[in-house]
Amino acid sequence: MTSLILSPSEQDFITRGVEKGFRADGRGSLDRREVTLRTNMISQANGSARCRIGHLGLGTDVLVGIKAEVNTWSPGEPESSGSIVCNVECSPSAAQEFEGRGAEDLNVELTQTLDRMFNGPQSGIDMSKLCIIPKQAYWVLHVDALVLDVKGGIVDALVWATRAALLSTKLPRVVVESVADEDGNLQSEFDVVDDAEDQVAIEGVENLPLSVTFNQIGKRFVIDASEQEEAVTQASLTVAVSPQLEICAVQKGGFLRGFPPSLLSEIMQAARRVARDEFAKFKELYVAAASYQAGDEPSTGSTFLGAF
């Protein structure tokens, strides 16, 4: 996922360090870089969040917006269920290799990864709660993610930002009524209340998972690999874990090699341990972000980045 080229001595230094339990930036094998989180960044969206993993200019920066719309049911679709549609785009300014059409394959891979985690029962959201009237109308949540900067750990940054954006999402209240037609048959009709003060959160959104991405380097593995560590990665595996510490999705990264069986069991156990701490950290950051006032920082791009 990185085009960074390291010298043989740099590769050997990173690999040997990981195998002996230390990393070039001083972190342990299961330590994540500093995470910065902000919510309600896009006023026109139903929910939004921005997440940066790592320090400014040295980390991965992601912006996610949620837009809800009412869709008309069509034959062949679930009769009483809503849906979540994910889309990820990497900004050409995020990395040199993204210029032109260089990010197309990565966009597809990241979109599929998010979709497998958030669109379905594995997300923890009861999709039936997004249904307005069975076989007539339902909510569609469009998750649009923009990768602003890439310095390793892009999948986890996307998942953190998406979870925070969905938690902050508010849907307009819908009033459903039964109306008799000319023949006296009752027909269901609905009305979306256009009132910013009369909105509701998505039911079950607190059950959304977080992800932990493991990178194999040499004979061992690390989480939240830096750009340099990704350059010597042999295989990667993203594990989505629910707040109940249940593994709900596993996605192999775009590397030719896979993890040896001897490491897979250890990785699954480590994913649960790491997730337990990360859910507590996420809650702390989300509560702080929710109480953060938009007027506390300038809104222009350059000054905003300084505060973020």
Beta strands, then each sheet from edge to edge (+ up, - down):
strand 1: 35-39
strand 2: 47-53
strand 3: 60-72
strand 4: 83-90
strand 5: 131-133
strand 6: 137-149
strand 7: 170-172
strand 8: 174-180
strand 9: 186-192
strand 10: 199-201
strand 11: 210-217
strand 12: 220-223
strand 13: 235-241
strand 14: 247-252
sheet 1: 1+ 2- 3+ 6- 4-
sheet 2: 1+ 2- 3+ 6- 5+
sheet 3: 7+ 10-
sheet 4: 8+ 9-
sheet 5: 12+ 11- 13+ 14-
end
